[in-house]
Amino acid sequence: MVLVRIFIRCFFVSCFIASIVLAAFWVRSYYVVDIVRHLSANQKTLQTQEYLVIVNRGRLYYCEDSMTYDQADGFDFALAADAEAGERPGTSWTFERPFDEWVSIMNPIPWLTRLGISANRSSESIHIDRARPAPPQRLGDAWEVGVEMNMPIWELWLLFLIPSLFWTFCFLRGKRRSQRRWETAHCRKCNYDLRASKGRCPECGTPF
């Protein structure tokens, strides 16, 4: 029972902290754009994974892209191209000025769109070709799977704020109830009448 109470308190405190952080990023996004990118590459499976989170103009963007190559040459060529563009395996956090929203070319996910969340997905096979030096060389094929989603930060903020407000209300109500019991000479914990007792509650053992 004690562990359950600790878990519930930790959950509500986490929601409260998350709501404060989201509110700060919400205001900040109108002045500075935060871009967090994580790129990983697995040489054994010839697979790359890229995760991208952007906070811009009050909206939260999340993109996930997975590439699976059928040949090592295509895998190495793609990593070299990413390195030339400044995208190397690892995690980076960069800042930019606010920009206009982009238009996705992926296929929308209907059930999320009905909830007011813009979500898209794509799955396609692409060819890996090296044009230079001539003549062009086929380096294999790759299968790409991508997911893209964006939503207003205030919706996510409310998702964490409502449990926080509920916990705050319950906490203040419990404090008020405990104070009212003490003012009427009753135990703060079990509401036992303490007018004939001294030092400790005879019902639950709580000192007073």
C-alpha positions, 0 to 999 in steps of 0.5 A: 500500500505504501509503495502504491502511494509513493508511485501515485505521488511520483506520477503526479509530481512528474506530471507537474514538472512536465507541465512546467517544462512544456509551458517554458518551451511553449513560450520559448518556441516563439523566440528560439527553435529547439532542434534535437536530432539523434542518428544511429547506424548499425553496420551489422544490419545495414540499418540507420535510424533517425529521430527528430524533435522540433519545437517551433512557434507553439508546435511540437514536431516529431519525425522518425525515419528508418532506412534498411539497405540491401548492400554494404556499399549503399549503406556506406555511401549514405553515411558518407553523404550524411557526413558531408551534410553535417549529419553524423551518428549521435545526438545533437541539440541546435537552435534556430530562428522560428520558421514557417510550418512545413507541408508534409508529403507523407500519407496522413493517418486518418484516426489521428487527424480526427483528434486534431493531430497532424500525423503522416507516414510513408513506406517506400523502396528507393534506389541508391545510385552514385552519379560521380565519378562517371559512369553512374553506379548502382549501389543497391536498394533501400527500404524507407519507413517514416513517421511524422507527427506535429501537434500544438504544445498546449494540447500536450501541456493540458495532458500533464496539467490536468493530473497536476491540478487534480493532485494539488486539489487533493493535497490542499483538501487533505491539508485542510481536513487535517487542520480541521480535525486538529482544531476540533481535538481529533487525530489528524490521521484517523479522526479519533477523539483525542480530548481524553488522550495524551501524547499519542492517538490510542487508535492509530498511534500517531503522536500529537 
